[in-house]
Amino acid sequence: MRLSTAFIIPLISLSASALANDYPTDARAFYVVHCMHDLGEQNLEHLYTCSCRIDSIAKQLVYVDYEFATTYERNKTAYGENGGVFRDNIPAKEMFSKLTEARKTAEQECPVVKKVINPREEEPVDEEKYREEE
């Protein structure tokens, strides 16, 4: 069976942005909620910061690698024989190192936002002054 080049070429030419969008919505939301908690409170500033950070991580790691690394992170301290599966897993340790580097890069690219100006809270436009300028 021969695959046509019309099918193969689009697969080969997947851009980095397409790969960055392979994270499921629930995984992104889970990251953002936990990130906001780690920053101290759930507010608009932290929402922007954490959303930026997961986008940065997604550009650096495909979702399968991210999931592999976070699974290792959650389970590396498990006790007993079952925990050994994670503690002794060299590829998982290497992937966790990549995740750690991706997080550091994300923190550099996405510093904590100090103030978000909500357009609904801006001062209303002075309509009289606006009409005089016309």
Contact map, one row per residue, 1 for C-alpha under 8 A:
11100000000000000000000000000000000000000000000000000000000000000000000000000000000000000000000000000000000000000000000000000000000000
11110000000000000000000000000000000000000000000000000000000000000000000000000000000000000000000000000000000000000000000000000000000000
11111011000000000000000000000000000000000000000000000000000000000000000000000000000000000000000000000000000000000000000000000000000000
01111111000000000000000000000000000000000000000000000000000000000000000000000000000000000000000000000000000000000000000000000000000000
00111111100000000000000000000000000000000000000000000000000000000000000000000000000000000000000000000000000000000000000000000000000000
00011111110000000000000000000000000000000000000000000000000000000000000000000000000000000000000000000000000000000000000000000000000000
00111111111000000000000000000000000000000000000000000000000000000000000000000000000000000000000000000000000000000000000000000000000000
00111111111100000000000000000000000000000000000000000000000000000000000000000000000000000000000000000000000000000000000000000000000000
00001111111110000000000000000000000000000000000000000000000000000000000000000000000000000000000000000000000000000000000000000000000000
00000111111111000000000000000000000000000000000000000000000000000000000000000000000000000000000000000000000000000000000000000000000000
00000011111111000000000000000000000000000000000000000000000000000000000000000000000000000000000000000000000000000000000000000000000000
00000001111111000000000000000000000000000000000000000000000000000000000000000000000000000000000000000000000000000000000000000000000000
00000000111111100000000000000000000000000000000000000000000000000000000000000000000000000000000000000000000000000000000000000000000000
00000000011111110110000000000000000000000000000000000000000000000000000000000000000000000000000000000000000000000000000000000000000000
00000000000011111110000000000000000000000000000000000000000000000000000000000000000000000000000000000000000000000000000000000000000000
00000000000001111111000000000000000000000000000000000000001000000000000000000000000000000000000000000000000000000000000000000000000000
00000000000000111111100000000000000000000000000000000000001000000000000000000000000000000000000000000000000000000000000000000000000000
00000000000001111111110000000000000000000000000000000000000000000000000000000000000000000000000000000000000000000000000000000000000000
00000000000001111111110000000000000000000000000000000000011001000000000000000000000000000000000000000000000000000000000000000000000000
00000000000000011111111000000000000000000000000000000010011111100000000000000000000000000000000000000000000000000000000000000000000000
00000000000000001111111100000000000000000000000000000000010000000000000000000000000000000000000000000000000000000000000000000000000000
00000000000000000111111100000000000000000000000000000000000001100000000000000000000000000000000000000000000000000000000000000000000000
00000000000000000001111110110000000000000000000000000000010001100000000000000000000000000000000000000000000000000000000000000000000000
00000000000000000000111111110000000000000000000000000000000000000000000000000000000000000000000000000000000000000000000000000000000000
00000000000000000000001111111000000000000000000000000000000000000000000000000000000000000000000000000000000000000000000000000000000000
00000000000000000000000111111100000000000000000000000000000000000000000000000000000000000000000000000000000000000000000000000000000000
00000000000000000000001111111110000000000000000000000000000000000000000000000000000000000000000000000000000000000000000000000000000000
00000000000000000000001111111111000000000000000000100100000000000000000000000000000000000000000000000000000000000000000000000000000000
00000000000000000000000011111111100000000000000000000000000000000000000000000000000000000000000000000000000000000000000000000000000000
00000000000000000000000001111111110000000000000000000000000000000000000000000000000000000000000000000000000000000000000000000000000000
00000000000000000000000000111111111000000000000001000100000000000000000000000000000000000000000000000000000000000000000000000000000000
00000000000000000000000000011111111100000000001001100100000000000000000000000000000000000000000000000000000000000000000000000000000000
00000000000000000000000000001111111110000100000000000000000000000000000000000000000000000000000000000000000000000000000000000000000000
00000000000000000000000000000111111111000000000000000000000000000000000000000000000000000000000000000000000000000000000000000000000000
00000000000000000000000000000011111111100000010001000000000000000000000000000000000000000000000000000000000000000000000000000000000000
00000000000000000000000000000001111111111110011001000000000000000000000000000000000000000000000000000000000000000000000000000000000000
00000000000000000000000000000000111111111100000000000000000000000000000000000000000000000000000000000000000000000000000000000000000000
00000000000000000000000000000000011111111000000000000000000000000000000000000000000000000000000000000000000000000000000000000000000000
00000000000000000000000000000000001111111000010000000000000000000000000000000000000000000000000000000000000000000000000000000000000000
00000000000000000000000000000000000111111100000000000000000000000000000000000000000000000000000000000000000000000000000000000000000000
00000000000000000000000000000000000111111110010000000000000000000000000000000000000000000000000000000000000000000000000000000000000000
00000000000000000000000000000000100110011111011000000000000000000000000000000000000000000000000000000000000000000000000000000000000000
00000000000000000000000000000000000100001111111000000000000000000000000000000000000000000000000000000000000000000000000000000000000000
00000000000000000000000000000000000000000111111100000000000000000000000000000000000000000000000000000000000000000001000000000000000000
00000000000000000000000000000000000000000011111110000000000000000000000000000000000000000000000000000000000000011111000000000000000000
00000000000000000000000000000000001100101111111111000000000000000000000000000000000000000000000000000000000000011000000000000000000000
00000000000000000000000000000001000100000111111111100000000000000000000000000000000000000000000000000000000000000000000000000000000000
00000000000000000000000000000000000000000001111111110000000000000000000000000000000000000000000000000000000000001000000000000000000000
00000000000000000000000000000000000000000000111111111000000000000000000000000000000000000000000000000000000001111000000000000000000000
00000000000000000000000000000011001100000000011111111100000000000000000000000000000000000000000000000000000001000000000000000000000000
00000000000000000000000000010001000000000000001111111110000000000000000000000000000000000000000000000000000000000000000000000000000000
00000000000000000000000000000000000000000000000111111111000000000000000000000000000000000000000000000000010001000000000000000000000000
00000000000000000000000000000000000000000000000011111111100000000000000000000000000000000000000000000010011011000000000000000000000000
00000000000000000000000000010011000000000000000001111111110000000000000000000000000000000000000000000000010000000000000000000000000000
00000000000000000001000000000000000000000000000000111111111000000000000000000000000000000000000000000000000000000000000000000000000000
00000000000000000000000000000000000000000000000000011111111100000000000000000000000000000000000000000100110010000000000000000000000000
00000000000000000000000000000000000000000000000000001111111110000000000000000000000000000000000000100110010000000000000000000000000000
00000000000000000011101000000000000000000000000000000111111111100000000000000000000000000000000000000000000000000000000000000000000000
00000000000000011011000000000000000000000000000000000011111111000000000000000000000000000000000000000000000000000000000000000000000000
00000000000000000001000000000000000000000000000000000001111111000000000000000000000000000000000000000100000000000000000000000000000000
00000000000000000001000000000000000000000000000000000000111111101100000000000000000000000000000000100100000000000000000000000000000000
00000000000000000011011000000000000000000000000000000000011111111100000000000000000000000000000000000000000000000000000000000000000000
00000000000000000001011000000000000000000000000000000000010011111110000000000000000000000000000000000000000000000000000000000000000000
00000000000000000000000000000000000000000000000000000000000001111111000000000000000000000000000000000000000000000000000000000000000000
00000000000000000000000000000000000000000000000000000000000011111111100000000000000000000000001000000000000000000000000000000000000000
00000000000000000000000000000000000000000000000000000000000011111111110000000000000000000000001000100000000000000000000000000000000000
00000000000000000000000000000000000000000000000000000000000000111111111000000000000000000000000000000000000000000000000000000000000000
00000000000000000000000000000000000000000000000000000000000000011111111100000000000000000001001000000000000000000000000000000000000000
00000000000000000000000000000000000000000000000000000000000000001111111110000000000000000001101100100000000000000000000000000000000000
00000000000000000000000000000000000000000000000000000000000000000111111111000000000000000000000100000000000000000000000000000000000000
00000000000000000000000000000000000000000000000000000000000000000011111111100000000000000000000000000000000000000000000000000000000000
00000000000000000000000000000000000000000000000000000000000000000001111111110000000001000001100100000000000000000000000000000000000000
00000000000000000000000000000000000000000000000000000000000000000000111111110000000000000000000100000000000000000000000000000000000000
00000000000000000000000000000000000000000000000000000000000000000000011111111000000000000000000000000000000000000000000000000000000000
00000000000000000000000000000000000000000000000000000000000000000000001111111100001001000000000000000000000000000000000000000000000000
00000000000000000000000000000000000000000000000000000000000000000000000111111100001001100000000000000000000000000000000000000000000000
00000000000000000000000000000000000000000000000000000000000000000000000001111110001000100000000000000000000000000000000000000000000000
00000000000000000000000000000000000000000000000000000000000000000000000000111111011101000000000000000000000000000000000000000000000000
00000000000000000000000000000000000000000000000000000000000000000000000000001111111100000000000000000000000000000000000000000000000000
00000000000000000000000000000000000000000000000000000000000000000000000000000111111100000000000000000000000000000000000000000000000000
00000000000000000000000000000000000000000000000000000000000000000000000000000011111110000000000000000000000000000000000000000000000000
00000000000000000000000000000000000000000000000000000000000000000000000000000111111111000000000000000000000000000000000000000000000000
00000000000000000000000000000000000000000000000000000000000000000000000000111111111111100000000000000000000000000000000000000000000000
00000000000000000000000000000000000000000000000000000000000000000000000000000111111111111000000000000000000000000000000000000000000000
00000000000000000000000000000000000000000000000000000000000000000000000000000000111111111000000000000000000000000000000000000000000000
00000000000000000000000000000000000000000000000000000000000000000000000100110100011111111001000000000000000000000000000000000000000000
00000000000000000000000000000000000000000000000000000000000000000000000000011000001111111000000000000000000000000000000000000000000000
00000000000000000000000000000000000000000000000000000000000000000000000000000000000111111100000000000000000000000000000000000000000000
00000000000000000000000000000000000000000000000000000000000000000000000000000000000111111111100000000000000000000000000000000000000000
00000000000000000000000000000000000000000000000000000000000000000000000000000000000000011111110000000000000000000000000000000000000000
00000000000000000000000000000000000000000000000000000000000000000000000000000000000000001111111000000000000000000000000000000000000000
00000000000000000000000000000000000000000000000000000000000000000001100100000000000001001111111100000000000000000000000000000000000000
00000000000000000000000000000000000000000000000000000000000000000000100100000000000000001111111110000000000000000000000000000000000000
00000000000000000000000000000000000000000000000000000000000000000000000000000000000000000111111111000000000000000000000000000000000000
00000000000000000000000000000000000000000000000000000000000000001101100000000000000000000011111111100000000000000000000000000000000000
00000000000000000000000000000000000000000000000000000000000000000000110110000000000000000001111111110000000000000000000000000000000000
00000000000000000000000000000000000000000000000000000000000000000000000000000000000000000000111111111000000000000000000000000000000000
00000000000000000000000000000000000000000000000000000000000000000000000000000000000000000000011111111100000000000000000000000000000000
00000000000000000000000000000000000000000000000000000000100010000100100000000000000000000000001111111110000000000000000000000000000000
00000000000000000000000000000000000000000000000000000000000000000000000000000000000000000000000111111111000000000000000000000000000000
00000000000000000000000000000000000000000000000000000000000000000000000000000000000000000000000011111111100000000000000000000000000000
00000000000000000000000000000000000000000000000000000001100110000000000000000000000000000000000001111111110000000000000000000000000000
00000000000000000000000000000000000000000000000000001000100000000000000000000000000000000000000000111111111000000000000000000000000000
00000000000000000000000000000000000000000000000000000000000000000000000000000000000000000000000000011111111100000000000000000000000000
00000000000000000000000000000000000000000000000000000001000000000000000000000000000000000000000000001111111110000000000000000000000000
00000000000000000000000000000000000000000000000000011101100000000000000000000000000000000000000000000111111111000000000000000000000000
00000000000000000000000000000000000000000000000000001000000000000000000000000000000000000000000000000011111111100000000000000000000000
00000000000000000000000000000000000000000000000000000000000000000000000000000000000000000000000000000001111111100000000000000000000000
00000000000000000000000000000000000000000000000000001001000000000000000000000000000000000000000000000000111111100000000000000000000000
00000000000000000000000000000000000000000000000011011000000000000000000000000000000000000000000000000000011111110000000000000000000000
00000000000000000000000000000000000000000000000010000000000000000000000000000000000000000000000000000000001111111000000000000000000000
00000000000000000000000000000000000000000000110010000000000000000000000000000000000000000000000000000000000001111100000000000000000000
00000000000000000000000000000000000000000000110110000000000000000000000000000000000000000000000000000000000000111111000000000000000000
00000000000000000000000000000000000000000000100000000000000000000000000000000000000000000000000000000000000000011111000000000000000000
00000000000000000000000000000000000000000000100000000000000000000000000000000000000000000000000000000000000000001111100000000000000000
00000000000000000000000000000000000000000001100000000000000000000000000000000000000000000000000000000000000000001111110000000000000000
00000000000000000000000000000000000000000000000000000000000000000000000000000000000000000000000000000000000000000011111011000000000000
00000000000000000000000000000000000000000000000000000000000000000000000000000000000000000000000000000000000000000001111111000000000000
00000000000000000000000000000000000000000000000000000000000000000000000000000000000000000000000000000000000000000000111111000000000000
00000000000000000000000000000000000000000000000000000000000000000000000000000000000000000000000000000000000000000000011111000000000000
00000000000000000000000000000000000000000000000000000000000000000000000000000000000000000000000000000000000000000000111111100000000000
00000000000000000000000000000000000000000000000000000000000000000000000000000000000000000000000000000000000000000000111111110000000000
00000000000000000000000000000000000000000000000000000000000000000000000000000000000000000000000000000000000000000000000011111000000000
00000000000000000000000000000000000000000000000000000000000000000000000000000000000000000000000000000000000000000000000001111100000000
00000000000000000000000000000000000000000000000000000000000000000000000000000000000000000000000000000000000000000000000000111110010000
00000000000000000000000000000000000000000000000000000000000000000000000000000000000000000000000000000000000000000000000000011111110000
00000000000000000000000000000000000000000000000000000000000000000000000000000000000000000000000000000000000000000000000000001111111000
00000000000000000000000000000000000000000000000000000000000000000000000000000000000000000000000000000000000000000000000000000111111100
00000000000000000000000000000000000000000000000000000000000000000000000000000000000000000000000000000000000000000000000000000111111110
00000000000000000000000000000000000000000000000000000000000000000000000000000000000000000000000000000000000000000000000000001111111111
00000000000000000000000000000000000000000000000000000000000000000000000000000000000000000000000000000000000000000000000000000011111111
00000000000000000000000000000000000000000000000000000000000000000000000000000000000000000000000000000000000000000000000000000001111111
00000000000000000000000000000000000000000000000000000000000000000000000000000000000000000000000000000000000000000000000000000000111111
00000000000000000000000000000000000000000000000000000000000000000000000000000000000000000000000000000000000000000000000000000000011111
